[in-house]
Amino acid sequence: MIKEYSQKDILEKENTRALYEESFDDPKEFVDYYYEDKCSDNRMIVSEENGEVISMLHLNPYTVNLCGELVPSYYVVAVATKESRRRERQMTRVFEKTFELLKKEHIPFVFLLPVDESIYSWMGFEKVCDFTMNRIADYEEIKKNYDIYCVRDDDYIRRMNREDELRALDKGEVLPDNPVIMAKITDLEAFNAAVGAGFTTEKEALAWMRDRRMYICEEV
């Protein structure tokens, strides 16, 4: 069964931790931070059987400045399936439900940081920029020099500082070599409305994004 764990489903979200720890090599300190803080306001789409999470992805919310227009978006993270249940299309069904929900909610696009681009390209995700390893502390500098970036509010800044502390202790998230950011248009009409364009395909919209100055430094 495909289910959504919403912001308030704290106990259900904790049920996904075993799969997270099975699938990723992040230090315990980072995983503790992630489940105690980031999971307090995110969403999870899961494939669940008899109370066990078989496959999942997490939707971490961000407000994105899209060339002067503020739009809601999600960072897709923690994409995982139990090793013993892979090649059953579990993840395909999870993504299909996710795209269905986001289109209904008029979310223009989502983005992720892949271990391997080929895992996601067949679903319509395309590389739009490199992941920025060196975080720019001066928000005004970002606003001046970039067209597309995540908006920083108080929660963002608190989490940014904590993630920087963990990274300095070598307890941060384990990132792939040469990380990149991929994006997918989830509602083309909403995207066109936000940027004042008339793209007829998702590929056109993603090509437009690639031509903008885009800054993504967020780990999760």
PLY file of the C-alpha trace (Angstrom):
ply
format ascii 1.0
element vertex 220
property float x
property float y
property float z
element edge 219
property int vertex1
property int vertex2
end_header
0.00 0.00 0.00
1.29 3.47 -0.93
0.81 5.93 1.92
1.79 9.46 2.81
3.21 10.37 6.21
2.37 14.02 6.62
4.01 16.62 8.82
2.10 15.52 11.91
2.77 11.77 11.56
5.86 11.79 13.79
5.59 8.20 15.05
5.00 6.82 11.56
8.00 8.74 10.24
10.21 7.11 12.86
9.27 3.75 11.31
11.29 4.72 8.23
14.54 5.12 10.14
15.49 1.44 9.90
15.29 1.61 6.10
17.24 4.87 6.10
20.03 3.33 8.16
20.06 0.20 6.01
20.34 2.22 2.81
22.70 5.10 3.64
26.10 5.47 5.29
25.43 8.76 7.07
26.90 9.07 10.59
24.55 8.49 13.52
24.91 12.13 14.56
23.59 13.28 11.20
20.74 10.76 11.19
19.74 11.84 14.70
19.65 15.47 13.57
17.74 14.57 10.42
14.99 12.64 12.20
14.72 15.02 15.14
14.71 18.25 13.14
14.26 17.94 9.38
11.55 15.31 9.73
9.48 17.59 11.93
8.00 19.34 8.89
8.64 17.10 5.90
6.47 14.56 4.11
7.19 10.94 3.27
5.67 8.80 0.54
6.11 5.13 1.40
5.22 1.64 0.27
4.11 -0.13 3.42
3.23 -3.78 4.08
1.97 -5.03 7.45
3.34 -1.93 9.15
6.81 -2.31 7.57
8.20 0.34 5.23
9.41 -1.40 2.06
10.22 1.63 -0.08
10.21 5.38 0.52
11.13 8.89 -0.46
11.09 12.04 1.64
9.86 15.46 0.51
11.71 18.21 2.36
9.98 21.56 1.82
11.73 24.67 0.53
10.60 28.01 -0.80
12.55 28.72 -3.98
13.21 32.07 -5.57
12.53 31.32 -9.23
13.84 34.42 -11.00
12.04 36.75 -8.61
8.92 34.62 -8.04
8.71 32.68 -4.76
7.37 29.18 -5.32
6.94 26.09 -3.11
9.16 23.16 -3.93
10.53 19.98 -2.40
13.97 18.45 -2.14
13.49 14.73 -2.80
15.78 12.82 -0.43
16.15 9.42 1.28
15.02 7.50 -1.80
15.36 3.87 -0.77
13.96 0.35 -1.09
14.73 -2.64 1.10
17.45 -4.66 -0.59
15.39 -7.84 -0.48
12.45 -6.12 -2.24
14.20 -4.38 -5.12
13.20 -4.95 -8.76
9.53 -5.18 -7.75
8.64 -1.67 -9.03
8.14 -0.55 -5.42
9.96 2.74 -6.03
8.18 3.31 -9.33
4.83 3.23 -7.54
6.13 5.55 -4.82
7.27 8.11 -7.40
4.05 7.80 -9.41
2.02 8.63 -6.28
4.37 11.50 -5.46
4.02 13.08 -8.90
0.25 12.67 -8.73
0.08 14.49 -5.39
2.43 17.30 -6.41
0.59 18.01 -9.65
-2.69 18.30 -7.74
-0.98 20.74 -5.38
0.43 22.79 -8.29
4.05 22.39 -7.21
6.07 23.67 -10.21
9.13 21.47 -9.82
11.13 19.30 -7.40
14.85 18.62 -7.21
17.23 15.97 -5.89
20.90 15.04 -5.56
21.42 11.64 -7.22
23.99 8.99 -6.53
23.59 8.07 -10.21
21.73 10.26 -12.72
20.50 7.24 -14.69
18.36 6.14 -11.74
16.12 9.19 -12.23
16.52 10.33 -15.82
13.87 7.94 -17.14
11.32 9.64 -14.87
11.96 13.05 -16.41
14.62 14.32 -14.01
17.48 16.18 -15.71
20.66 17.78 -14.44
20.17 21.52 -13.99
23.32 22.53 -12.09
26.22 21.32 -10.00
25.73 20.95 -6.26
27.64 23.74 -4.49
30.03 22.31 -1.91
31.07 25.70 -0.50
28.11 27.37 1.15
27.86 31.14 0.73
27.12 32.63 4.14
26.13 36.07 2.84
22.52 35.77 1.71
22.65 39.17 0.02
25.47 37.89 -2.18
23.29 34.96 -3.28
20.33 37.23 -4.05
22.58 39.52 -6.09
24.37 36.87 -8.13
21.86 34.05 -8.68
18.50 33.66 -10.41
17.31 30.47 -8.69
18.03 29.64 -5.04
16.40 28.49 -1.80
14.97 31.21 0.42
16.51 31.47 3.87
14.18 31.98 6.84
14.88 31.47 10.56
14.40 27.68 10.39
16.64 27.48 7.35
19.43 29.42 9.05
19.20 27.33 12.23
19.43 24.12 10.25
22.21 25.49 8.04
24.29 26.29 11.10
23.71 22.83 12.58
24.62 21.10 9.33
27.78 23.20 9.09
28.70 22.14 12.64
28.23 18.48 11.75
30.21 18.85 8.55
33.08 20.52 10.46
33.17 17.49 12.78
33.14 15.15 9.78
29.68 13.99 10.89
27.71 15.40 7.98
25.77 13.64 5.26
27.83 11.40 3.01
27.67 12.94 -0.47
28.55 11.30 -3.81
31.67 12.31 -5.70
31.07 15.32 -7.99
27.45 15.83 -6.83
24.91 17.41 -9.16
21.34 18.63 -8.86
18.58 17.17 -11.01
15.09 18.64 -11.32
11.72 17.52 -12.65
8.78 19.68 -13.65
5.80 18.41 -11.67
3.22 20.96 -12.89
4.14 22.65 -16.17
1.20 25.05 -15.99
2.27 26.24 -12.53
5.87 26.57 -13.70
4.83 28.65 -16.72
2.70 30.88 -14.52
5.59 31.47 -12.13
8.13 32.44 -14.80
5.77 34.04 -17.30
6.57 31.54 -20.03
4.69 29.29 -22.42
6.74 26.11 -22.46
4.92 23.20 -24.05
7.15 20.44 -22.66
8.96 19.71 -19.42
12.25 19.47 -21.32
11.88 23.05 -22.53
11.29 24.26 -18.98
14.30 22.33 -17.66
16.50 23.71 -20.44
15.40 27.20 -19.38
16.40 26.40 -15.79
19.82 25.21 -16.90
20.42 28.56 -18.60
19.77 30.47 -15.37
22.30 31.10 -12.60
21.26 28.43 -10.09
22.62 27.95 -6.58
21.83 24.80 -4.58
23.94 24.07 -1.50
21.35 22.27 0.63
22.31 18.76 1.73
18.83 17.52 2.69
0 1
1 2
2 3
3 4
4 5
5 6
6 7
7 8
8 9
9 10
10 11
11 12
12 13
13 14
14 15
15 16
16 17
17 18
18 19
19 20
20 21
21 22
22 23
23 24
24 25
25 26
26 27
27 28
28 29
29 30
30 31
31 32
32 33
33 34
34 35
35 36
36 37
37 38
38 39
39 40
40 41
41 42
42 43
43 44
44 45
45 46
46 47
47 48
48 49
49 50
50 51
51 52
52 53
53 54
54 55
55 56
56 57
57 58
58 59
59 60
60 61
61 62
62 63
63 64
64 65
65 66
66 67
67 68
68 69
69 70
70 71
71 72
72 73
73 74
74 75
75 76
76 77
77 78
78 79
79 80
80 81
81 82
82 83
83 84
84 85
85 86
86 87
87 88
88 89
89 90
90 91
91 92
92 93
93 94
94 95
95 96
96 97
97 98
98 99
99 100
100 101
101 102
102 103
103 104
104 105
105 106
106 107
107 108
108 109
109 110
110 111
111 112
112 113
113 114
114 115
115 116
116 117
117 118
118 119
119 120
120 121
121 122
122 123
123 124
124 125
125 126
126 127
127 128
128 129
129 130
130 131
131 132
132 133
133 134
134 135
135 136
136 137
137 138
138 139
139 140
140 141
141 142
142 143
143 144
144 145
145 146
146 147
147 148
148 149
149 150
150 151
151 152
152 153
153 154
154 155
155 156
156 157
157 158
158 159
159 160
160 161
161 162
162 163
163 164
164 165
165 166
166 167
167 168
168 169
169 170
170 171
171 172
172 173
173 174
174 175
175 176
176 177
177 178
178 179
179 180
180 181
181 182
182 183
183 184
184 185
185 186
186 187
187 188
188 189
189 190
190 191
191 192
192 193
193 194
194 195
195 196
196 197
197 198
198 199
199 200
200 201
201 202
202 203
203 204
204 205
205 206
206 207
207 208
208 209
209 210
210 211
211 212
212 213
213 214
214 215
215 216
216 217
217 218
218 219
